[in-house]
Amino acid sequence: MNSLTKIDVINKDGDLVVDSRLIANELGIEHEVLMRTVKKYETKIQQRFGIIRFENGKIDGRGRPEKYALLTESQATTLMTFSRNTDQVVECKLNLVAAFEKAKSVIKSVIPQQSARIQELELELALAKEINASKRLDSDMLAMHGKETVLALRGMSDQVIKSEVLVTEIVQPETGKTVKILTADQLKSEIKKRTGQKIPSLKWVADKLRAANRDDLLVPVTRHSTNEYITPDSLDEVIDLVFGTARQTLIGE
């Protein structure tokens, strides 16, 4: 069997490293012997080639976990220079270098592909977020201003369909005539759709119109008692008077 398969180089937090237990096995020595050499030259190796990463193995039954080292290429190669160059040691050095070169080659070919795919996924995610944000905006605009405004903002004003305002028809007992009015709920719905603002009540709107000396926009209707309503035809004018063209009036002020 080719001994190269016995040495596996792994990527640990961005560093290519090899398990000291694999090196000991490749050298044909006990791992404890190799670790004594690591500890003996630890200071010198770390001064030149960085901190040695020590790990604890899994506990097999009772006892203390085995301690091992994850060595970079420079650390592992330096460690083996302290061993006498027998045929097995030389073979181990060659296999070690080959294993690191293979790992580097894989990284050079795989990482760019992964990076491209990651970038592609990030773009897809960003696009999905933009689409969802656009849908939420359309939903909000539809609720506040109606379909006409949404289509106009999308550059599709030629496709605008006139939306009907929900109204209530009431026969006035005194005259016998039918009058179209907006109930409190209908008025609240239309004002919310057109201005984005909520009104507390129909009376609140009526008080605002009286304050503006526009009682003429209020239609008195006698049912069980006489109440005042807004007609669909005067709705736009009512909104301008109540909220102002700048839409700066806040509920409760």
N, C-alpha and C positions, 0 to 999 in steps of 0.2 A: 504494500500500500504506500502511496506517496504521502510522506509525513506532512506535506504542506496542508493537508486537510485538517490536521490536528490543531492548527493555530488559527483562531478566529479573531479578527480585529473588529471592534464595535465602535459605534459613535456614542459617546457619553457626554451629554451636555455640550455638543459641538466639538469635542476633542476625540480623535481616534486613539483608542487605547487597547491594550491586550491584557488578559487576565494572567497574573503571575502563576497561577496553578497550571495553566496550559504550557507556559514556558518550562516550569519544573518537569512536567510530564515529558515534554519534548527533549529536555536535557537528560532525562532518565535519572533524576534525583528526587529525593523527598522534598515536598513543598516547604517543610519547616527549615530545611537546609538553605533553600533559596531565600526564604524570608529573613534568616539570620544575616545573609549577605546584604540584603536590601537594607536592614536596620543598621548594619555596620557602615555602609557607605551612604546612608540616607542624607546626611548633611551636605556632603560634597555633590551628590547628584542634584539635590534641590537647589544648591547655589548656582549651578550651571543650567539646569533644564527644568526648573519649576517644581512646585509642590507635588509630592507623590500622593496620589489619591488612595487611601486605605479604606477597605470595606469589610463588613462582617458577613460571613456566609450564613446559610440557614442552619439552624440547630437540628442535628440528626439524633433524636432521642434526648437523653440528658447530657449535661456538660456545657462547656462554653463554645460559642460559635467560632468557626475557623476564620482567622483574619487573613485577608489577601490584599494584593495591591493591583490597581489598574494603572498600567504603565504606558506612557507615550512611547513613540518610536525611539526618540533620543534616550529616554530613561532606560528602556529595555535593552537597547543596543549597548549602552554604556555599562549596564549591569553585567552583560555577558562578556565584556572585555576583561572582567575580573576572573573569569574561568579559563582554565588552560585549554588551548586550542586542540582538543581531540577531534576526531572525525565527526563525532556526534554534536559537539559544540559548534563546529563550523557549519554543519548541515542545519542546525537550529538557527544560526544567524542568517543563513541564506533564506531559509523558509520564513523567518520573521520579516526580513526586508521585502520578500515577495508578497507576503500577506498584507503589509501596509501599502505597498504599491497597488495591489489589487483593490483595496478599500478606497484609495484615492481615486483610482480610475472609475470606480462605480459612482463615487460622489460627483465627479466631473460630468458624467453622462446623465445621472439620474436627477441631481439637484436642479439643473436648469429646466428640465421637463416639469419637475414638481413646482418650481417657482412660476413657470408659465401657467400651469393649471391653477395654482393658488390665485394668481392675478386674475385669471379668467373667472374663477368663482367669486372673487371680490367684486368684480365688475357686474356679474349677474346679481349678486346680493344688493349692490348699490342701485341697480336698475329696478329690482323688485321693490325696494324701499321707496323709490321715486314714484313708481306706479301706484303703490298703496297710499302714499301721501296725496297723489293726484286724485285718487278715488275718494279719499276722505274729504278733500277740498271740494270736489264736485258735490258730495253728499251734503256738506255744510251750506254750500252756495244754493243748492236746490231747495234745502229747507228754508233758507232765509230769503232768497230772491226769486225762486221759481225756475222753471225749465228754460224760459226765454233768455234769462241772463247767462245761464251756464252755456247754452248753445252759442250765444253771441261772443262770449269770451273764448270759445273754442274756434271762432272764425266760421261758424256755420249759421249765421243769422238768416240765410235764405231758407234754412230748414226749421225756423222757429214756428211752433204751432201755438196759436193763441190759446191760452189757458182760461178756463171758465172760473169765475169767482162763485163760490157756493153762496147762495142767497136764500132768504126765506120770504115767501109771498104771504101777505096778510090782507084780509079784507077789512077796511075801516068801516065800522058800524054806522058812523054818521053820514058818510058819503056813499058807501057801497062800492067804493073803488078799491082795486087791488094795488097794493104798494109793495115794492121789493125793498127789503131791509136786510141789514147784517145783524144777526144776533150777537150777543156778547162773545160767544165761543167762535163764531165765524169771523168777527172783527179781530179778535186776538190772533187767530190763525193767519189772516191776511197781513196784519201788521208785522207779525213775526217773520213771515215769508219775505216781505218786501224791505223791512228795515233791520231785521235781526234783533229787534228789541221786544221785550215783553211788556204788556200793559196790565195793570192790576184789575181793571174793570171797565165796563162801558161808561159808567158814571165818571170815571177819571178822565176819559177822553172828552166827555160832554163838558166837564168843568174847564178843561183847557180851551175848548172852542168858545165858551162864554167869556173866558178871560181875554180871548182875541176878538171879542165882539162879532162872532160868526155863528150866532144862534140859528141863522138860516140854513146851516148845514145839518141841523138836527131835525128829524122828522118825528113829530109826536104821534104815537099810535095808541089808541085806546083798546086795551084787552080787558082784563079784570080791573086794571087801573091804567092811567095814562103814563106811558113810558116814551123815552126819546131814543131814536135809533139813527144809524148812519145808512145812507143809501149807497149801493155799489157805484153809482155814477160819480158820487162826490168823494169816494175813498182817497184818491190821490191828493186831492186838495186838503182833505182832513189830515193826512199824514204830514204834508208840508207845514200846515199850520201848527200841528201838535208837536212835531219833532224838529221842524226847521229844515231848511235845505242842507245845512251842515250836519244834521243828525246828531246834535250835541246834547240834546235834552236827555237826562238820565231819569229812569223811573225812580220815584220817591223824592225827587228834588222839589 
